[in-house]
Amino acid sequence: MRLRTLLRRRLPASLKARMSVVVFLLVLAAVASLALATLSVAERGMRDVTGRQQYVSLASAAVFIDEELDAKRNVLRAMADSLAASDAHDGASLQRFLAAQTVLSKEFYSAGVVGIDGLVLASVSPFKPQAGLNLKGRPYFEQTLATRRSVISAPLNGSISGMPIVVVTQPVFDAQGGVRYVLAASVNLRQPDFLGRLGALKPGTGGYLYIMTSEGVIVEHPDKSRIMQHIEANGPVSEPTRRAMQGFEGWLTGTTTQGVDALFAYHRIAATGWILASVYPMHEAFAPLHAMRSRILLAAVLLALLAGLAGWRVVLRLLQPLERLRRQVHQIRRQRLGIEALQIERRDEIGDLSRDFYSLVAEREIAEAQTRDSERRLKLLTDHVPVVIVYIDREHRYQFINATFEKWFGMSRKESLMHSIREVLGEEAYQLREAYLRRAFSGEEVEFEFTVDGDIEGESEGAQGRGRRAFQTSYVPHVDDSGAVAGVYGLIHEITKTKAVHTALQFAAATDTLTGIANRRRFDEQLAQSMQRTRATRAPMALAYLDIDRFKAINDSLGHHAGDEVLKEFAARLVRSVRASDLVARLAGDEFVIVFEGVKSAAEVGQIGAKIIDAIRQPFELAGGPLPVTTSIGIALFHEGALTPALLLDLADQALYQAKGQGRDGVALLEAAP
């Protein structure tokens, strides 16, 4: 009651004004609600897209860092080969050898040759060498001797320079295969060019990237003073960072320790197990969307004002007969007009007829106004529906075109009307449609698809890109009363996003959800096609069947989460060890297969298998520490013949059992009979 009384007092007394105010308020509420709901959906979509972009960017950066570290390892590996072939045996000759390696100063901060007893025999560095320096007992040195492989140390402070460094080692072998020396080179983490290009990948202007170990020691940071500090040195870490230290990889939203809402993304660096992280403030990520909100609300108010004005004009016009009747009644009541003003002279049948005639005319005027409104609504609908609607006559001319045609294809609706399809769209487009039009004019409903170059809208608000837009056209015959086809209605729907979703679903159906490589379905299709191509080209192919040695023991001792991490890293190493054209797939559990096309010989296949064995032998860096993992490989070589894919897979499985029987961690090869 109180609200009704307030409205009566606040709203104008005039009926026309009241209706106009109601129209204004309804339009304002509807447009504002729709705009805010749309912005909310857009913000959620934009957050998902931005988060995925951040994670993909980190994955690319992690590959770059792995390549940088591998490049430094390759430099030491090449130097180790040169040193092993040289006649340098004492401190002086070793010092001369190091001095001649000009690449050292470009790639490393300092470097040295270390005997197997840990004594530094020769060194190059910006500082005066420390006499009698011994590396025995240092983890990276002992690990190099134990594994006989290159090692990248954890971040540490240099004993001479005091600088934060990581040490890269490489064993030097003598002619008998024993370790003769160890090359040890350090990388200064505070050098401006150490991973300097990483800064170019930072998100926005207020975001940043940093690297830390799984224990939380900072390796790289925009603030160089924080290098070698623990992530908690300046206070408690955020919840997303704590989850990353516990093994999480991906993106999520959270709040920084300074109270800033941000997008966080984390990715592990394969070569070291370090965590690559990015922080992107939400206010910066969604600044365009927030600025758009105020503009849309302002537009909603303006649109509501225009609607109120239009409503007032429509109400005024619709109520003119009522106003005239009111004035006439008022004048009659005041005896200023006679009854003849309403053509009601008597209260008999003539008077009733006069009054009914007046009512009929009034109803007709209202009906005509409603018809005009219906026509306007129909035109508004056809011009704003996201479908192109055209009507084509028997001469293939456009008799009707809605506004969407002009919006999508950039052709003037006014200039296209009464012109043929050939004149409007061109000869090539007409040739595409001609056969379908002839079928439609014969009385058949037809559908076809076509593509054009144009702007493709993205998932986020306002995002666009150039590409091929796909459309589906439906031709529906217009049959007149005589049964003849007088014309054809054309309905054109854009199916670009639908096709993109279909493609994405096809990819997902052929991908293993855990490892991201091909699944059994994709493998079955590829193997059959590869065998068919092999028979046609007579170029041999090979099928490798692999599993992880004692994988059940890993699951039982470390848990299924660790087992999943091993499976993902195992798949990633397989992909890195083969060519881009080779198919790596996971069948089930820890069983994997690789399809090699165009191999030259059994010897080449054996070399590939040995390369994979070496790649898997590198310890797997898990949350609980490094884990030694090996694999057994069975390879079936196929040249020609009627062998089925299932039989070739069985042959590779037999080879795998041979490899297992030979002691695991090896390769066995069988050749398919023609």
Secondary structure, DSSP 8 states (H G I E B T S, - for coil): -HHHHHHHHHS-SSHHHHHHHHHHHHHHHHHHHHHHHHHHHHHHHHHHHHHHHHHHHHHHHHHHHHHHHHHHHHHHHHHHHHHHHS---SHHHHHHHHHT-THHHHH-SEEEEEETTSBEEEEE-SS---TT-B-TT-HHHHHHHHH-S-EE---EE-TTT--EEEEEEEEEE-TTS-EEEEEEEEEETTSTTTTGGGGGG-STTT-EEEEE-TTSBEEE-SSGGGTTSBTTTTS---HHHHHHHTT--EEEEEE-TTS-EEEEEEEE-TTT--EEEEEEEHHHHTHHHHHHHHHHHHHHHHHHHHHHHHHHHHHHHHTHHHHHHHHHHHHHHTTSS-GGGGT---SSHHHHHHHHHHHHHHHHHHHHHHHHHHHHHHHHHHHHSSSEEEEEETTSBEEEE-HHHHHHH---HHHHTTSBHHHHH-HHHHHHHHHHHHHHHTT--EEEEEEEEEEEE-SSTT-EEEEEEEEEEEEEEEE-TTS-EEEEEEEEEE-HHHHHHHHHHHHHHTB-TTTSSB-HHHHHHHHHHHHHHHHHH---EEEEEEEETTHHHHHHHH-HHHHHHHHHHHHHHHHHHS-TTSEEEEEETTEEEEEEES---HHHHHHHHHHHHHHHHS-EEETTEEE---EEEEEEEE-SSS--HHHHHHHHHHHHHHHHHTTSSSEEEEE---
